[in-house]
């Protein structure tokens, strides 16, 4: 999953930024990621393997793309997500 997302980000960086710049007429050099957690269950949120994947992804994004990924927004997260994710 992490490799897929990294590959997509690199594709976005190489190919889509040029098209976006031509479309809007401005320099485009950052993206905003939106992670929709609609339908996530407590069992999924507390799954250690899934949490390690999320944390690995965020770590790789911070290391490889700090200036590229402007912000990451998590939407529709269950009310217990923040407490559990920050605790781990």
N, C-alpha and C positions, 0 to 999 in steps of 0.2 A: 504494500500500500504506500509506504514512504517513497519507494523508488518510482512508483507511478506518478505520485504527486510532484516529485522533483522533476521528472521528465516532462510533465505538463507545464510546470513553471518555466523550464528552460525553453520549451517550444513557444510559450507565450512571449518570453523575452525576445527570442529571435524573430518570430514571424508576426505575431499579433500587434506588437508595439508599433511597428512600421505602418501597418494598416490603420491603426487607431490615430497615429500622428497625422497621417494624410487626411483622415476623416475630420478631425477636430481642428487641425491646423496649429496645434501646440505640441510641445515635447511631452511624451508620455513615458514615464520611467518608474512608476510604482503601481502596485496593485493592492486591492483590498480584498482579503479572503473572507468569505462568509460561510460558516459551518452551521448548517441547520440540523438541530437535534430533535426535531419534531418526532414524537413516537418513541424516543429513547426510554428504556425501562431502567429501574434500579439495578436489576441484574446486569444489564449491559454497562451501566455507569461504573459499577463496582468490579467489573471483570478486569483482573490484573493484566492480562495479556493485551486487551484493548487499550487500557490506560498506558501501558508501556509503549504501544505503537504511537499514541497521541503525543506522548512526551518526547519520543525519539523524533517524530516529525517536527515538533516545535523547536527542538534543539537544532536539528539540521537547518531549518529555515533561518534561525538566528545566526548560525555559523556561516552558511553559504549565501544567504540572500538578505543581509540586514538592511541594506538600503533599498532593496527591491520590493519586499513585502512591507507595505506601509503599516497596515493593521490587520489583525485577525479578529473577526467578530463571531461570537457563538450566539446564535439565536434559537429561540424556542427550547432552551435548556430547562430541564426539570429543576425545581427549586433546590434539590439536594446536590446538583452537579457541582456548583462552585465550592461548596464546603468539602466535598469528597475529593475533587480534583486538586484543590489547593493543599489539602492535608497530606496527600500521598507524596 
